[in-house]
Amino acid sequence: MFDSIHKRIFRQIKAIRRRFAQTAGLPFNEILSTETILDIMDEEVDAYRDRIFSPLITLSAFLSQVLSSDQSCNNAVAKVIAERAAQGEAPCSSNNKSYCNARRRLHEGFVKRLMRETGRLLHLQSETDWKWKGRSVKLVDGTTVSMPDTPENQKEYPQPEGQKEGVGFPIARLVAIISLSCGTVLDIAIGPYKGKETGEHALLRQILGSISAGDIILGDRYYCSYFLIAMLQRLGADAVFRIHGSRKSDFRRGEKLGKKDHIVTWEKPKQRPDWMDAATYRQMPDTLTIREIKINGKVITTTLLDPKEVTRKEIGELYTKRWLIEVDFDSIKTVLQMDVLRCKTPDLVRKEIYVHLLAYNLIRTVMAQTAHRYDVSPRTLSFKGALQQLNAFKDTFLCADKKSLPGLYEHLLKAISSHHVGNMPGRSEPRVVKRRRKPYPLLTKPRDEARNELRGGGISA
């Protein structure tokens, strides 16, 4: 009995690994190793009954669900039935109730740990040529996602205050740390859109443990804060941020390094922030030594002080790469359809986010394999193109025999290598939408109320 269960677990892990080209002979093939999955399962998953929707089958179905254009639970169950039939096993019920219950049982920590570990391992194994001057650069930024309007979601992730009750949707704020070299999500914090300690700085402080000595943190002007820079320096990390709008720069002052390039001293704000206790405030340095440069009309602040090691031009070029995190969010929210979540309870919402990001990291792993094989940067490859090829090859991988797999994987990598993103340095695009919406009025009252008015003739159909 135990041997049978053990063999089934290994078969389930093998199927997940095959899906994302995690096999011997390919680079980065141990990002999602059997040992990693089993170790995290041992630490995060309690004892469970032997049933069709085990934690691994549930995870596999969840991954398949977020990678599909039809992200319904019915479609996920249909794929499980098809896979069981192909393996000569009895099909499960087509009713999605068992799968939905299994998703509720799936441990949040298990999925989160897998997501973080895949991102971390690929980032650590990234080739030196992919790094910036041999250093690890991590992008930081925030975004939001919406979810179904249920009482549970509204309680934990309330809708914006400006919206009437019954006409808005719950919103969660996300802050992510993403690898510049390979694009993987290294960590993420999730919180409500409004309320105390829900801003991007507060969420970033929750995941500062994912920043290591020697890292360079790259972010927009919102992150240009005295206390954040001080905390990064305590971790041994450097910062490159655009200057905050409230802070003025004067290149006539300070130590001049070159044209529009100088070193200045920032003094610690006399007002202690509400989130910081008195002891922490006292430990903060009284001053910070900051380098400011101005290039293409933008003032950029950094703790990279030596102009011989890092020139003004190099800092300016590095800051332009900050836009890549916006592209990464677009890949996650638009291509993987995470912008509008489907789950109806907060715990499932978080699992849905982590599964999306795990899938995203695994796709990035296949892109890194392609980049290694064809000697290009992972950032030159199309994420959507990689997803399309993976979806096209998926069923072939699951049914192929061991002998034919290496050849299939080589065909996959070659196909992915042909999909490149455009080279558009300095791209600047307005954040506007060209396509007009259909001329339907907006819902301005709860749907039940509007429906009752419609029945009474108050609204035209």
Secondary structure, DSSP 8 states (H G I E B T S, - for coil): -HHHHHHHHHHHHHHHHHHTT--TTSTTTTTT-HHHHHHHHHHH-------SS-HHHHHHHHHHHHHSSS--HHHHHHHHHHHHHHTT-----S-THHHHHHHHHS-HHHHHHHHHHHHHHHHHH--GGGSBTTB-EEEEEEEEEE----HHHHHHS---TTS-TTTS--EEEEEEEEETTT--EEEEEEEESSSTT-SHHHHHHHTGGG--TT-EEEE-GGG--HHHHHHHHHTT-EEEEE--TT----TTSSEEEETTEEEEEEE--SS--TTS-HHHHHHS-SEEEEEEEEETTEEEEES---TTTS-HHHHHHHHHTTHHHHHHHHIIIIIS--SB---SSHHHHHHHHHHHHHHHHHHHHHHHHHHHHHT--GGGB-HHHHHHHHHHHHHHHHH--TTTHHHHHHHHHHHHHT-B----TT----S---S---S-----S-HHHHHHHHHTTSS--
